[in-house]
Amino acid sequence: STTKSVTPVIASDHEVPRQEALAITPLESHPFYDPLMISMPDDEHAERWITIGQASLCRTLLVVHTYVEVGINRASVSLISARPATKQERQQYEEML
């Protein structure tokens, strides 16, 4: 089972629904989970991850989140921010696939 925090998505002027943002996190149980997402540690904040992937509305999102394993096959994810990927970020994502 996977646990999720209830931290809202804060993304400056961009409105990204929480459920859409969760599709771009390592929660395999999410119904819109993107198996091709790419995650990397945030060099500026050790506890944060930056993940880019396709959301349920066929748009590429960049999501900043925490990911903490809390047991066998259990993790806690807190969303920090989510926004549409920039053109450059989309191109980098597509090149990595």
ChimeraX attribute file (.defattr): number of C-alpha atoms within 10 A of each C-alpha:
attribute: neighborCount
match mode: 1-to-1
recipient: residues
	/A:1	9
	/A:2	16
	/A:3	13
	/A:4	14
	/A:5	11
	/A:6	10
	/A:7	12
	/A:8	13
	/A:9	23
	/A:10	17
	/A:11	15
	/A:12	9
	/A:13	7
	/A:14	12
	/A:15	12
	/A:16	17
	/A:17	13
	/A:18	16
	/A:19	14
	/A:20	20
	/A:21	26
	/A:22	25
	/A:23	24
	/A:24	32
	/A:25	29
	/A:26	20
	/A:27	22
	/A:28	14
	/A:29	10
	/A:30	15
	/A:31	12
	/A:32	18
	/A:33	21
	/A:34	20
	/A:35	14
	/A:36	13
	/A:37	21
	/A:38	17
	/A:39	17
	/A:40	11
	/A:41	15
	/A:42	15
	/A:43	10
	/A:44	7
	/A:45	9
	/A:46	9
	/A:47	12
	/A:48	19
	/A:49	19
	/A:50	20
	/A:51	20
	/A:52	26
	/A:53	26
	/A:54	24
	/A:55	21
	/A:56	15
	/A:57	8
	/A:58	8
	/A:59	12
	/A:60	22
	/A:61	24
	/A:62	25
	/A:63	27
	/A:64	27
	/A:65	25
	/A:66	21
	/A:67	18
	/A:68	13
	/A:69	12
	/A:70	11
	/A:71	10
	/A:72	8
	/A:73	8
	/A:74	13
	/A:75	18
	/A:76	16
	/A:77	20
	/A:78	20
	/A:79	23
	/A:80	17
	/A:81	20
	/A:82	28
	/A:83	21
	/A:84	21
	/A:85	18
	/A:86	12
	/A:87	10
	/A:88	9
	/A:89	15
	/A:90	19
	/A:91	11
	/A:92	12
	/A:93	18
	/A:94	11
	/A:95	8
	/A:96	10
	/A:97	8
